[in-house]
Amino acid sequence: MQLDQLVTFYKALGDPTRVRILAILANGPLHGQALAGKLGVTPPTITHHMAKLREAGVVYERRDKNTIYFYLHEANMKRQSGAILHVLEKAKENADEDLLVDGTDVEEKKTQMALEKMQVIRSFITPEGKLKQIPAQRKKKLIVFEHMVRGLEKGRKYAEKEINEYIRQFHDDYATIRREFIMNHYMYRENGIYELNPESMWAK
């Protein structure tokens, strides 16, 4: 993990309110109004703290109709909280001052990829959960589509009308995005019924 990412992570956790938010989300997702009520703060205060926590990669959000729910990103929490220990272990083996600049650890690469994905999501998805535009670059397009389909239920069968309404929460061009879901193997369609494919089949 690069030094600036490590610092961002620990800065985000350097506030008692943010630590309390993470502790609350450890018991399940909540929307901002509920978090504000539990902590006795205003919704704008929650918005401010969630921006810092999203930047650090320790929370993510999903929209359910008109409500945005915040989730604890447990995998990133574990990776990033263990990164400082990894650095210390590396330091015992290597006194190179550039130790934090160009790490090649597999877990560090996964963390870097996760952070890059979050940056793409922030660039193309508004805080209200709307897709600003369909990315032209394929890599970014797939990141955005993956973000969108994760709100669908595994094993559930959807009528085309249901898929259209789901996509319209993000963008009005539901027909194009629906086709992209099929073309990139996020979903399959049979007799007008749609269902999520296993994640291993999704385009990468």
C-alpha positions, 0 to 999 in steps of 0.5 A, a space after each residue: 500500500 502506498 504511503 499516501 493511501 495508508 495516511 488517508 486511511 488512518 486520517 479517516 479513522 482519526 476522528 471519534 465520530 467516524 470510529 463510532 460510525 464504523 462500529 454502528 455499521 459493523 452491525 448492518 447497513 443504515 441510511 444517513 438519517 438513522 446514523 444521525 439519530 444514533 449519534 445525535 448529530 445533523 445529517 450534514 455532519 454525517 455526509 461530511 464524515 461519510 465522504 472521508 470514510 468513502 475516500 479511505 475505502 472503508 464504507 460504500 453505499 447502495 441505493 434502495 429506491 430513494 434511500 441511500 444505505 451505507 455499508 461497512 467495507 469489511 474486506 478493505 478494513 481488514 486489508 488496510 488495518 493490516 497494512 501498517 503491520 505489513 510495512 513493519 515486517 517488510 522494514 525488518 527485511 529491507 531498510 529501503 526508504 522507498 518501501 512504501 512506494 512500490 510494493 508488489 504484495 498481492 493484497 496491496 494490489 487488490 487494495 489498489 484496484 479497489 481504490 481505483 474502482 471507487 474513484 471511477 464510481 465517484 467520477 460517474 455516479 452522483 452522491 444521489 446514486 445517479 449515473 452522470 453518463 455511460 463511460 466511453 472507456 470499456 474498463 470504466 464502463 465495466 466498473 460502473 455496470 458492476 456497481 449497478 448490478 450489485 444491487 440486484 438479488 442473486 437467484 431472483 428472476 426479474 421481468 424485463 419491466 422490473 429490470 427497466 425500472 431498476 436501471 432507471 434509478 441510475 439512468 434513463 437509457 435503460 434499453 442500452 444499459 440492459 443490453 450491456 448487462 447481457 453482452 457483458 454477461 452480468 445477466 442472462 435472458 430467457 423468454 423475457 426473464 432476466 437473472 444474474 449470472 455467477 460473478 465468475 462469468 462477469 466481463 472483466 
